[in-house]
Each structure stands twice: as structure tokens, then as C-alpha cells.
């Protein structure tokens, strides 16, 4: 994790946090695997839904969940 703080004014700061792509990818893999085990979709056995189908149906929700987890996990560390 790389944190950069830019001064925009006397009381104004911009905090930029860069998270390695590998961390994001591994968290996405974990979330899709968890979802695959719990979701029930017509035409597929439970736990056997292909990732491509899951991404098409639940991709935006999973990405939002991963973004929220990453934000919660890195925000306090970045402020330190």
C-alpha cells in the first residue's frame, strides 16, 4: 500500500492510496469463490456456477463489496 498526501490549501489535504493490483485480484477471486458456493441459479448445481455467469449477474455487487472492504481495511492505516 502506498499513501501520498498532497497539500491543496492551508486546511485542505488530498490523500491518495494505491493498493497493489494483486491484492485486489485475490480479494475478487475470494469473493467470487464464496459466492459460487452459496448462490443457486437455474440450470446449475449449487457450487458449480461458472465464474463468467457469476460476473455477468453479480459482478457489480461483488466489485462494490470488494471496494468497500478495501476502503475499510486501508483507510485507518492510510491516516496513520
PyMOL Python script that loads the backbone (N, CA, C, O; Angstrom):
from pymol import cmd

cmd.read_pdbstr("""\
ATOM      1  N   UNK A   1       0.851  -1.167   0.000  1.00  0.00           N
ATOM      2  CA  UNK A   1       0.000   0.000   0.000  1.00  0.00           C
ATOM      3  C   UNK A   1       0.899   1.233   0.000  1.00  0.00           C
ATOM      4  O   UNK A   1       1.838   1.327   0.791  1.00  0.00           O
ATOM      5  N   UNK A   2       0.611   2.157  -0.876  1.00  0.00           N
ATOM      6  CA  UNK A   2       1.370   3.404  -0.987  1.00  0.00           C
ATOM      7  C   UNK A   2       0.428   4.571  -0.707  1.00  0.00           C
ATOM      8  O   UNK A   2      -0.639   4.677  -1.311  1.00  0.00           O
ATOM      9  N   UNK A   3       0.830   5.442   0.209  1.00  0.00           N
ATOM     10  CA  UNK A   3      -0.005   6.579   0.594  1.00  0.00           C
ATOM     11  C   UNK A   3       0.734   7.867   0.251  1.00  0.00           C
ATOM     12  O   UNK A   3       1.908   8.028   0.585  1.00  0.00           O
ATOM     13  N   UNK A   4       0.039   8.779  -0.418  1.00  0.00           N
ATOM     14  CA  UNK A   4       0.580  10.081  -0.761  1.00  0.00           C
ATOM     15  C   UNK A   4      -0.390  11.142  -0.258  1.00  0.00           C
ATOM     16  O   UNK A   4      -1.601  11.032  -0.449  1.00  0.00           O
ATOM     17  N   UNK A   5       0.154  12.173   0.388  1.00  0.00           N
ATOM     18  CA  UNK A   5      -0.672  13.276   0.880  1.00  0.00           C
ATOM     19  C   UNK A   5      -0.252  14.538   0.147  1.00  0.00           C
ATOM     20  O   UNK A   5       0.919  14.920   0.165  1.00  0.00           O
ATOM     21  N   UNK A   6      -1.220  15.182  -0.499  1.00  0.00           N
ATOM     22  CA  UNK A   6      -0.959  16.425  -1.235  1.00  0.00           C
ATOM     23  C   UNK A   6      -1.652  17.576  -0.518  1.00  0.00           C
ATOM     24  O   UNK A   6      -2.810  17.471  -0.112  1.00  0.00           O
ATOM     25  N   UNK A   7      -0.923  18.669  -0.372  1.00  0.00           N
ATOM     26  CA  UNK A   7      -1.497  19.868   0.254  1.00  0.00           C
ATOM     27  C   UNK A   7      -2.158  20.715  -0.821  1.00  0.00           C
ATOM     28  O   UNK A   7      -1.513  21.117  -1.789  1.00  0.00           O
ATOM     29  N   UNK A   8      -3.451  20.987  -0.647  1.00  0.00           N
ATOM     30  CA  UNK A   8      -4.194  21.804  -1.595  1.00  0.00           C
ATOM     31  C   UNK A   8      -4.481  23.189  -1.048  1.00  0.00           C
ATOM     32  O   UNK A   8      -4.923  24.068  -1.789  1.00  0.00           O
ATOM     33  N   UNK A   9      -4.242  23.394   0.210  1.00  0.00           N
ATOM     34  CA  UNK A   9      -4.502  24.675   0.860  1.00  0.00           C
ATOM     35  C   UNK A   9      -4.021  24.591   2.294  1.00  0.00           C
ATOM     36  O   UNK A   9      -3.359  23.632   2.691  1.00  0.00           O
ATOM     37  N   UNK A  10      -4.369  25.621   3.070  1.00  0.00           N
ATOM     38  CA  UNK A  10      -3.939  25.660   4.459  1.00  0.00           C
ATOM     39  C   UNK A  10      -4.542  24.489   5.246  1.00  0.00           C
ATOM     40  O   UNK A  10      -3.834  23.816   5.995  1.00  0.00           O
ATOM     41  N   UNK A  11      -5.834  24.248   5.078  1.00  0.00           N
ATOM     42  CA  UNK A  11      -6.508  23.180   5.815  1.00  0.00           C
ATOM     43  C   UNK A  11      -7.022  22.066   4.899  1.00  0.00           C
ATOM     44  O   UNK A  11      -7.812  21.225   5.326  1.00  0.00           O
ATOM     45  N   UNK A  12      -6.589  22.062   3.689  1.00  0.00           N
ATOM     46  CA  UNK A  12      -7.100  21.118   2.699  1.00  0.00           C
ATOM     47  C   UNK A  12      -5.997  20.138   2.296  1.00  0.00           C
ATOM     48  O   UNK A  12      -4.919  20.553   1.871  1.00  0.00           O
ATOM     49  N   UNK A  13      -6.271  18.831   2.432  1.00  0.00           N
ATOM     50  CA  UNK A  13      -5.333  17.792   2.056  1.00  0.00           C
ATOM     51  C   UNK A  13      -6.050  16.768   1.194  1.00  0.00           C
ATOM     52  O   UNK A  13      -7.245  16.519   1.353  1.00  0.00           O
ATOM     53  N   UNK A  14      -5.302  16.188   0.292  1.00  0.00           N
ATOM     54  CA  UNK A  14      -5.833  15.107  -0.535  1.00  0.00           C
ATOM     55  C   UNK A  14      -4.973  13.876  -0.262  1.00  0.00           C
ATOM     56  O   UNK A  14      -3.754  13.910  -0.431  1.00  0.00           O
ATOM     57  N   UNK A  15      -5.613  12.800   0.157  1.00  0.00           N
ATOM     58  CA  UNK A  15      -4.912  11.556   0.456  1.00  0.00           C
ATOM     59  C   UNK A  15      -5.148  10.584  -0.698  1.00  0.00           C
ATOM     60  O   UNK A  15      -6.288  10.272  -1.041  1.00  0.00           O
ATOM     61  N   UNK A  16      -4.060  10.118  -1.286  1.00  0.00           N
ATOM     62  CA  UNK A  16      -4.130   9.169  -2.396  1.00  0.00           C
ATOM     63  C   UNK A  16      -3.554   7.849  -1.908  1.00  0.00           C
ATOM     64  O   UNK A  16      -2.407   7.789  -1.463  1.00  0.00           O
ATOM     65  N   UNK A  17      -4.353   6.798  -1.992  1.00  0.00           N
ATOM     66  CA  UNK A  17      -3.931   5.470  -1.552  1.00  0.00           C
ATOM     67  C   UNK A  17      -3.884   4.565  -2.774  1.00  0.00           C
ATOM     68  O   UNK A  17      -4.866   4.443  -3.506  1.00  0.00           O
ATOM     69  N   UNK A  18      -2.739   3.933  -2.987  1.00  0.00           N
ATOM     70  CA  UNK A  18      -2.585   2.987  -4.096  1.00  0.00           C
ATOM     71  C   UNK A  18      -2.446   1.582  -3.503  1.00  0.00           C
ATOM     72  O   UNK A  18      -1.580   1.319  -2.668  1.00  0.00           O
ATOM     73  N   UNK A  19      -3.316   0.702  -3.957  1.00  0.00           N
ATOM     74  CA  UNK A  19      -3.323  -0.680  -3.489  1.00  0.00           C
ATOM     75  C   UNK A  19      -2.827  -1.546  -4.640  1.00  0.00           C
ATOM     76  O   UNK A  19      -3.302  -1.394  -5.765  1.00  0.00           O
ATOM     77  N   UNK A  20      -1.885  -2.451  -4.388  1.00  0.00           N
ATOM     78  CA  UNK A  20      -1.372  -3.314  -5.455  1.00  0.00           C
ATOM     79  C   UNK A  20      -2.492  -4.116  -6.121  1.00  0.00           C
ATOM     80  O   UNK A  20      -3.424  -4.578  -5.463  1.00  0.00           O
ATOM     81  N   UNK A  21      -2.376  -4.267  -7.430  1.00  0.00           N
ATOM     82  CA  UNK A  21      -3.392  -4.989  -8.187  1.00  0.00           C
ATOM     83  C   UNK A  21      -3.556  -6.430  -7.753  1.00  0.00           C
ATOM     84  O   UNK A  21      -4.652  -6.984  -7.834  1.00  0.00           O
ATOM     85  N   UNK A  22      -2.476  -7.042  -7.295  1.00  0.00           N
ATOM     86  CA  UNK A  22      -2.555  -8.428  -6.832  1.00  0.00           C
ATOM     87  C   UNK A  22      -3.465  -8.582  -5.631  1.00  0.00           C
ATOM     88  O   UNK A  22      -4.170  -9.583  -5.506  1.00  0.00           O
ATOM     89  N   UNK A  23      -3.453  -7.591  -4.743  1.00  0.00           N
ATOM     90  CA  UNK A  23      -4.334  -7.638  -3.575  1.00  0.00           C
ATOM     91  C   UNK A  23      -5.793  -7.557  -3.988  1.00  0.00           C
ATOM     92  O   UNK A  23      -6.640  -8.273  -3.455  1.00  0.00           O
ATOM     93  N   UNK A  24      -6.079  -6.682  -4.940  1.00  0.00           N
ATOM     94  CA  UNK A  24      -7.460  -6.518  -5.418  1.00  0.00           C
ATOM     95  C   UNK A  24      -7.917  -7.792  -6.131  1.00  0.00           C
ATOM     96  O   UNK A  24      -9.035  -8.262  -5.918  1.00  0.00           O
ATOM     97  N   UNK A  25      -7.055  -8.341  -6.971  1.00  0.00           N
ATOM     98  CA  UNK A  25      -7.402  -9.546  -7.725  1.00  0.00           C
ATOM     99  C   UNK A  25      -7.662 -10.722  -6.792  1.00  0.00           C
ATOM    100  O   UNK A  25      -8.626 -11.464  -6.981  1.00  0.00           O
ATOM    101  N   UNK A  26      -6.809 -10.894  -5.788  1.00  0.00           N
ATOM    102  CA  UNK A  26      -7.004 -12.024  -4.878  1.00  0.00           C
ATOM    103  C   UNK A  26      -8.292 -11.871  -4.072  1.00  0.00           C
ATOM    104  O   UNK A  26      -8.975 -12.860  -3.806  1.00  0.00           O
ATOM    105  N   UNK A  27      -8.626 -10.656  -3.686  1.00  0.00           N
ATOM    106  CA  UNK A  27      -9.878 -10.434  -2.960  1.00  0.00           C
ATOM    107  C   UNK A  27     -11.085 -10.683  -3.862  1.00  0.00           C
ATOM    108  O   UNK A  27     -12.090 -11.229  -3.409  1.00  0.00           O
ATOM    109  N   UNK A  28     -10.999 -10.293  -5.120  1.00  0.00           N
ATOM    110  CA  UNK A  28     -12.081 -10.580  -6.067  1.00  0.00           C
ATOM    111  C   UNK A  28     -12.243 -12.089  -6.248  1.00  0.00           C
ATOM    112  O   UNK A  28     -13.365 -12.595  -6.254  1.00  0.00           O
ATOM    113  N   UNK A  29     -11.133 -12.805  -6.396  1.00  0.00           N
ATOM    114  CA  UNK A  29     -11.185 -14.269  -6.542  1.00  0.00           C
ATOM    115  C   UNK A  29     -11.871 -14.896  -5.329  1.00  0.00           C
ATOM    116  O   UNK A  29     -12.714 -15.780  -5.478  1.00  0.00           O
ATOM    117  N   UNK A  30     -11.512 -14.441  -4.142  1.00  0.00           N
ATOM    118  CA  UNK A  30     -12.089 -14.972  -2.913  1.00  0.00           C
ATOM    119  C   UNK A  30     -13.587 -14.724  -2.858  1.00  0.00           C
ATOM    120  O   UNK A  30     -14.354 -15.620  -2.503  1.00  0.00           O
ATOM    121  N   UNK A  31     -14.009 -13.512  -3.207  1.00  0.00           N
ATOM    122  CA  UNK A  31     -15.440 -13.183  -3.152  1.00  0.00           C
ATOM    123  C   UNK A  31     -16.247 -13.979  -4.179  1.00  0.00           C
ATOM    124  O   UNK A  31     -17.349 -14.438  -3.879  1.00  0.00           O
ATOM    125  N   UNK A  32     -15.702 -14.146  -5.397  1.00  0.00           N
ATOM    126  CA  UNK A  32     -16.433 -14.929  -6.404  1.00  0.00           C
ATOM    127  C   UNK A  32     -16.488 -16.407  -6.002  1.00  0.00           C
ATOM    128  O   UNK A  32     -17.492 -17.071  -6.256  1.00  0.00           O
ATOM    129  N   UNK A  33     -15.432 -16.929  -5.383  1.00  0.00           N
ATOM    130  CA  UNK A  33     -15.452 -18.318  -4.921  1.00  0.00           C
ATOM    131  C   UNK A  33     -16.485 -18.501  -3.814  1.00  0.00           C
ATOM    132  O   UNK A  33     -17.212 -19.494  -3.791  1.00  0.00           O
ATOM    133  N   UNK A  34     -16.546 -17.532  -2.891  1.00  0.00           N
ATOM    134  CA  UNK A  34     -17.538 -17.595  -1.811  1.00  0.00           C
ATOM    135  C   UNK A  34     -18.948 -17.539  -2.387  1.00  0.00           C
ATOM    136  O   UNK A  34     -19.829 -18.289  -1.966  1.00  0.00           O
ATOM    137  N   UNK A  35     -19.155 -16.647  -3.351  1.00  0.00           N
ATOM    138  CA  UNK A  35     -20.468 -16.506  -3.971  1.00  0.00           C
ATOM    139  C   UNK A  35     -20.849 -17.770  -4.736  1.00  0.00           C
ATOM    140  O   UNK A  35     -22.005 -18.191  -4.704  1.00  0.00           O
ATOM    141  N   UNK A  36     -19.893 -18.369  -5.415  1.00  0.00           N
ATOM    142  CA  UNK A  36     -20.147 -19.571  -6.191  1.00  0.00           C
ATOM    143  C   UNK A  36     -20.657 -20.707  -5.318  1.00  0.00           C
ATOM    144  O   UNK A  36     -21.490 -21.500  -5.757  1.00  0.00           O
ATOM    145  N   UNK A  37     -20.171 -20.793  -4.102  1.00  0.00           N
ATOM    146  CA  UNK A  37     -20.587 -21.864  -3.202  1.00  0.00           C
ATOM    147  C   UNK A  37     -21.977 -21.647  -2.611  1.00  0.00           C
ATOM    148  O   UNK A  37     -22.629 -22.606  -2.199  1.00  0.00           O
ATOM    149  N   UNK A  38     -22.433 -20.404  -2.564  1.00  0.00           N
ATOM    150  CA  UNK A  38     -23.696 -20.136  -1.887  1.00  0.00           C
ATOM    151  C   UNK A  38     -24.866 -19.808  -2.811  1.00  0.00           C
ATOM    152  O   UNK A  38     -26.020 -19.891  -2.388  1.00  0.00           O
ATOM    153  N   UNK A  39     -24.594 -19.439  -4.059  1.00  0.00           N
ATOM    154  CA  UNK A  39     -25.677 -18.999  -4.937  1.00  0.00           C
ATOM    155  C   UNK A  39     -26.367 -20.202  -5.594  1.00  0.00           C
ATOM    156  O   UNK A  39     -25.737 -21.215  -5.897  1.00  0.00           O
ATOM    157  N   UNK A  40     -27.665 -20.057  -5.801  1.00  0.00           N
ATOM    158  CA  UNK A  40     -28.454 -21.070  -6.521  1.00  0.00           C
ATOM    159  C   UNK A  40     -28.981 -20.418  -7.793  1.00  0.00           C
ATOM    160  O   UNK A  40     -29.688 -19.413  -7.734  1.00  0.00           O
ATOM    161  N   UNK A  41     -28.636 -20.989  -8.932  1.00  0.00           N
ATOM    162  CA  UNK A  41     -29.102 -20.472 -10.222  1.00  0.00           C
ATOM    163  C   UNK A  41     -29.708 -21.610 -11.017  1.00  0.00           C
ATOM    164  O   UNK A  41     -29.198 -22.730 -10.999  1.00  0.00           O
ATOM    165  N   UNK A  42     -30.798 -21.324 -11.717  1.00  0.00           N
ATOM    166  CA  UNK A  42     -31.427 -22.364 -12.534  1.00  0.00           C
ATOM    167  C   UNK A  42     -30.462 -22.861 -13.615  1.00  0.00           C
ATOM    168  O   UNK A  42     -29.785 -22.073 -14.275  1.00  0.00           O
ATOM    169  N   UNK A  43     -30.415 -24.177 -13.776  1.00  0.00           N
ATOM    170  CA  UNK A  43     -29.565 -24.781 -14.796  1.00  0.00           C
ATOM    171  C   UNK A  43     -28.196 -25.181 -14.296  1.00  0.00           C
ATOM    172  O   UNK A  43     -27.428 -25.796 -15.035  1.00  0.00           O
ATOM    173  N   UNK A  44     -27.868 -24.848 -13.058  1.00  0.00           N
ATOM    174  CA  UNK A  44     -26.564 -25.192 -12.494  1.00  0.00           C
ATOM    175  C   UNK A  44     -26.753 -25.803 -11.108  1.00  0.00           C
ATOM    176  O   UNK A  44     -27.651 -25.424 -10.356  1.00  0.00           O
ATOM    177  N   UNK A  45     -25.882 -26.756 -10.794  1.00  0.00           N
ATOM    178  CA  UNK A  45     -25.873 -27.289  -9.436  1.00  0.00           C
ATOM    179  C   UNK A  45     -25.229 -26.264  -8.517  1.00  0.00           C
ATOM    180  O   UNK A  45     -24.420 -25.439  -8.943  1.00  0.00           O
ATOM    181  N   UNK A  46     -25.609 -26.335  -7.235  1.00  0.00           N
ATOM    182  CA  UNK A  46     -25.041 -25.398  -6.273  1.00  0.00           C
ATOM    183  C   UNK A  46     -23.528 -25.638  -6.177  1.00  0.00           C
ATOM    184  O   UNK A  46     -23.070 -26.771  -6.025  1.00  0.00           O
ATOM    185  N   UNK A  47     -22.775 -24.550  -6.270  1.00  0.00           N
ATOM    186  CA  UNK A  47     -21.320 -24.636  -6.225  1.00  0.00           C
ATOM    187  C   UNK A  47     -20.679 -24.868  -7.576  1.00  0.00           C
ATOM    188  O   UNK A  47     -19.453 -24.913  -7.666  1.00  0.00           O
ATOM    189  N   UNK A  48     -21.465 -25.017  -8.629  1.00  0.00           N
ATOM    190  CA  UNK A  48     -20.939 -25.306  -9.964  1.00  0.00           C
ATOM    191  C   UNK A  48     -21.247 -24.218 -10.988  1.00  0.00           C
ATOM    192  O   UNK A  48     -21.123 -24.455 -12.190  1.00  0.00           O
ATOM    193  N   UNK A  49     -21.642 -23.041 -10.539  1.00  0.00           N
ATOM    194  CA  UNK A  49     -21.949 -21.944 -11.452  1.00  0.00           C
ATOM    195  C   UNK A  49     -20.619 -21.375 -11.980  1.00  0.00           C
ATOM    196  O   UNK A  49     -19.748 -21.019 -11.186  1.00  0.00           O
ATOM    197  N   UNK A  50     -20.455 -21.285 -13.305  1.00  0.00           N
ATOM    198  CA  UNK A  50     -19.204 -20.747 -13.857  1.00  0.00           C
ATOM    199  C   UNK A  50     -18.993 -19.281 -13.473  1.00  0.00           C
ATOM    200  O   UNK A  50     -19.945 -18.517 -13.317  1.00  0.00           O
ATOM    201  N   UNK A  51     -17.734 -18.916 -13.328  1.00  0.00           N
ATOM    202  CA  UNK A  51     -17.413 -17.550 -12.912  1.00  0.00           C
ATOM    203  C   UNK A  51     -17.931 -16.533 -13.926  1.00  0.00           C
ATOM    204  O   UNK A  51     -18.398 -15.463 -13.537  1.00  0.00           O
ATOM    205  N   UNK A  52     -17.859 -16.843 -15.195  1.00  0.00           N
ATOM    206  CA  UNK A  52     -18.329 -15.931 -16.241  1.00  0.00           C
ATOM    207  C   UNK A  52     -19.804 -15.575 -16.024  1.00  0.00           C
ATOM    208  O   UNK A  52     -20.206 -14.426 -16.211  1.00  0.00           O
ATOM    209  N   UNK A  53     -20.600 -16.566 -15.630  1.00  0.00           N
ATOM    210  CA  UNK A  53     -22.025 -16.344 -15.369  1.00  0.00           C
ATOM    211  C   UNK A  53     -22.193 -15.488 -14.112  1.00  0.00           C
ATOM    212  O   UNK A  53     -23.020 -14.577 -14.076  1.00  0.00           O
ATOM    213  N   UNK A  54     -21.400 -15.793 -13.088  1.00  0.00           N
ATOM    214  CA  UNK A  54     -21.473 -15.004 -11.854  1.00  0.00           C
ATOM    215  C   UNK A  54     -21.084 -13.554 -12.097  1.00  0.00           C
ATOM    216  O   UNK A  54     -21.720 -12.640 -11.572  1.00  0.00           O
ATOM    217  N   UNK A  55     -20.031 -13.341 -12.898  1.00  0.00           N
ATOM    218  CA  UNK A  55     -19.595 -11.967 -13.193  1.00  0.00           C
ATOM    219  C   UNK A  55     -20.672 -11.202 -13.945  1.00  0.00           C
ATOM    220  O   UNK A  55     -20.883 -10.015 -13.694  1.00  0.00           O
ATOM    221  N   UNK A  56     -21.348 -11.868 -14.860  1.00  0.00           N
ATOM    222  CA  UNK A  56     -22.404 -11.202 -15.603  1.00  0.00           C
ATOM    223  C   UNK A  56     -23.592 -10.835 -14.741  1.00  0.00           C
ATOM    224  O   UNK A  56     -24.207  -9.786 -14.931  1.00  0.00           O
ATOM    225  N   UNK A  57     -23.910 -11.695 -13.799  1.00  0.00           N
ATOM    226  CA  UNK A  57     -25.099 -11.490 -12.975  1.00  0.00           C
ATOM    227  C   UNK A  57     -24.827 -10.663 -11.721  1.00  0.00           C
ATOM    228  O   UNK A  57     -25.628  -9.803 -11.356  1.00  0.00           O
ATOM    229  N   UNK A  58     -23.697 -10.922 -11.062  1.00  0.00           N
ATOM    230  CA  UNK A  58     -23.415 -10.294  -9.774  1.00  0.00           C
ATOM    231  C   UNK A  58     -22.132  -9.463  -9.767  1.00  0.00           C
ATOM    232  O   UNK A  58     -21.682  -9.040  -8.702  1.00  0.00           O
ATOM    233  N   UNK A  59     -21.544  -9.227 -10.924  1.00  0.00           N
ATOM    234  CA  UNK A  59     -20.243  -8.561 -10.995  1.00  0.00           C
ATOM    235  C   UNK A  59     -20.198  -7.200 -10.327  1.00  0.00           C
ATOM    236  O   UNK A  59     -19.254  -6.905  -9.593  1.00  0.00           O
ATOM    237  N   UNK A  60     -21.199  -6.366 -10.568  1.00  0.00           N
ATOM    238  CA  UNK A  60     -21.176  -5.014  -9.994  1.00  0.00           C
ATOM    239  C   UNK A  60     -21.305  -5.056  -8.473  1.00  0.00           C
ATOM    240  O   UNK A  60     -20.666  -4.269  -7.776  1.00  0.00           O
ATOM    241  N   UNK A  61     -22.133  -5.976  -7.952  1.00  0.00           N
ATOM    242  CA  UNK A  61     -22.275  -6.077  -6.500  1.00  0.00           C
ATOM    243  C   UNK A  61     -20.988  -6.579  -5.848  1.00  0.00           C
ATOM    244  O   UNK A  61     -20.596  -6.095  -4.787  1.00  0.00           O
ATOM    245  N   UNK A  62     -20.335  -7.547  -6.485  1.00  0.00           N
ATOM    246  CA  UNK A  62     -19.093  -8.091  -5.925  1.00  0.00           C
ATOM    247  C   UNK A  62     -17.995  -7.027  -5.948  1.00  0.00           C
ATOM    248  O   UNK A  62     -17.260  -6.874  -4.972  1.00  0.00           O
ATOM    249  N   UNK A  63     -17.882  -6.295  -7.053  1.00  0.00           N
ATOM    250  CA  UNK A  63     -16.860  -5.243  -7.127  1.00  0.00           C
ATOM    251  C   UNK A  63     -17.125  -4.151  -6.098  1.00  0.00           C
ATOM    252  O   UNK A  63     -16.182  -3.629  -5.504  1.00  0.00           O
ATOM    253  N   UNK A  64     -18.385  -3.797  -5.877  1.00  0.00           N
ATOM    254  CA  UNK A  64     -18.714  -2.798  -4.862  1.00  0.00           C
ATOM    255  C   UNK A  64     -18.371  -3.310  -3.467  1.00  0.00           C
ATOM    256  O   UNK A  64     -17.864  -2.554  -2.638  1.00  0.00           O
ATOM    257  N   UNK A  65     -18.638  -4.566  -3.204  1.00  0.00           N
ATOM    258  CA  UNK A  65     -18.311  -5.161  -1.910  1.00  0.00           C
ATOM    259  C   UNK A  65     -16.800  -5.183  -1.679  1.00  0.00           C
ATOM    260  O   UNK A  65     -16.331  -4.880  -0.582  1.00  0.00           O
ATOM    261  N   UNK A  66     -16.045  -5.540  -2.709  1.00  0.00           N
ATOM    262  CA  UNK A  66     -14.580  -5.570  -2.605  1.00  0.00           C
ATOM    263  C   UNK A  66     -14.039  -4.165  -2.387  1.00  0.00           C
ATOM    264  O   UNK A  66     -13.135  -3.971  -1.574  1.00  0.00           O
ATOM    265  N   UNK A  67     -14.578  -3.187  -3.098  1.00  0.00           N
ATOM    266  CA  UNK A  67     -14.132  -1.798  -2.914  1.00  0.00           C
ATOM    267  C   UNK A  67     -14.398  -1.333  -1.491  1.00  0.00           C
ATOM    268  O   UNK A  67     -13.565  -0.653  -0.892  1.00  0.00           O
ATOM    269  N   UNK A  68     -15.554  -1.694  -0.947  1.00  0.00           N
ATOM    270  CA  UNK A  68     -15.887  -1.310   0.430  1.00  0.00           C
ATOM    271  C   UNK A  68     -14.947  -1.978   1.425  1.00  0.00           C
ATOM    272  O   UNK A  68     -14.488  -1.338   2.371  1.00  0.00           O
ATOM    273  N   UNK A  69     -14.657  -3.259   1.218  1.00  0.00           N
ATOM    274  CA  UNK A  69     -13.734  -3.973   2.109  1.00  0.00           C
ATOM    275  C   UNK A  69     -12.337  -3.362   2.055  1.00  0.00           C
ATOM    276  O   UNK A  69     -11.684  -3.201   3.085  1.00  0.00           O
ATOM    277  N   UNK A  70     -11.883  -3.024   0.848  1.00  0.00           N
ATOM    278  CA  UNK A  70     -10.563  -2.418   0.711  1.00  0.00           C
ATOM    279  C   UNK A  70     -10.521  -1.045   1.364  1.00  0.00           C
ATOM    280  O   UNK A  70      -9.529  -0.688   1.998  1.00  0.00           O
ATOM    281  N   UNK A  71     -11.588  -0.276   1.213  1.00  0.00           N
ATOM    282  CA  UNK A  71     -11.643   1.044   1.830  1.00  0.00           C
ATOM    283  C   UNK A  71     -11.591   0.937   3.345  1.00  0.00           C
ATOM    284  O   UNK A  71     -10.824   1.643   3.999  1.00  0.00           O
ATOM    285  N   UNK A  72     -12.411   0.052   3.900  1.00  0.00           N
ATOM    286  CA  UNK A  72     -12.435  -0.110   5.350  1.00  0.00           C
ATOM    287  C   UNK A  72     -11.102  -0.615   5.883  1.00  0.00           C
ATOM    288  O   UNK A  72     -10.672  -0.212   6.964  1.00  0.00           O
ATOM    289  N   UNK A  73     -10.448  -1.489   5.136  1.00  0.00           N
ATOM    290  CA  UNK A  73      -9.201  -2.071   5.588  1.00  0.00           C
ATOM    291  C   UNK A  73      -8.005  -1.147   5.488  1.00  0.00           C
ATOM    292  O   UNK A  73      -7.052  -1.287   6.255  1.00  0.00           O
ATOM    293  N   UNK A  74      -8.034  -0.201   4.552  1.00  0.00           N
ATOM    294  CA  UNK A  74      -6.850   0.634   4.334  1.00  0.00           C
ATOM    295  C   UNK A  74      -7.010   2.073   4.801  1.00  0.00           C
ATOM    296  O   UNK A  74      -6.011   2.779   4.940  1.00  0.00           O
ATOM    297  N   UNK A  75      -8.205   2.521   5.043  1.00  0.00           N
ATOM    298  CA  UNK A  75      -8.438   3.925   5.381  1.00  0.00           C
ATOM    299  C   UNK A  75      -7.720   4.324   6.671  1.00  0.00           C
ATOM    300  O   UNK A  75      -6.996   5.319   6.698  1.00  0.00           O
ATOM    301  N   UNK A  76      -7.918   3.557   7.725  1.00  0.00           N
ATOM    302  CA  UNK A  76      -7.289   3.907   9.006  1.00  0.00           C
ATOM    303  C   UNK A  76      -5.763   3.780   8.927  1.00  0.00           C
ATOM    304  O   UNK A  76      -5.043   4.581   9.524  1.00  0.00           O
ATOM    305  N   UNK A  77      -5.269   2.779   8.195  1.00  0.00           N
ATOM    306  CA  UNK A  77      -3.826   2.640   8.018  1.00  0.00           C
ATOM    307  C   UNK A  77      -3.262   3.844   7.268  1.00  0.00           C
ATOM    308  O   UNK A  77      -2.174   4.326   7.584  1.00  0.00           O
ATOM    309  N   UNK A  78      -4.000   4.319   6.284  1.00  0.00           N
ATOM    310  CA  UNK A  78      -3.538   5.466   5.493  1.00  0.00           C
ATOM    311  C   UNK A  78      -3.490   6.734   6.335  1.00  0.00           C
ATOM    312  O   UNK A  78      -2.592   7.559   6.162  1.00  0.00           O
ATOM    313  N   UNK A  79      -4.434   6.894   7.231  1.00  0.00           N
ATOM    314  CA  UNK A  79      -4.464   8.091   8.069  1.00  0.00           C
ATOM    315  C   UNK A  79      -3.325   8.116   9.105  1.00  0.00           C
ATOM    316  O   UNK A  79      -2.904   9.182   9.554  1.00  0.00           O
ATOM    317  N   UNK A  80      -2.847   6.940   9.469  1.00  0.00           N
ATOM    318  CA  UNK A  80      -1.732   6.892  10.421  1.00  0.00           C
ATOM    319  C   UNK A  80      -0.501   7.483   9.777  1.00  0.00           C
ATOM    320  O   UNK A  80       0.556   7.543  10.404  1.00  0.00           O
TER     321      UNK A  80
END
""", "prot")
cmd.dss("prot")
cmd.show_as("cartoon", "prot")
cmd.util.cbc("prot")
cmd.orient("prot")
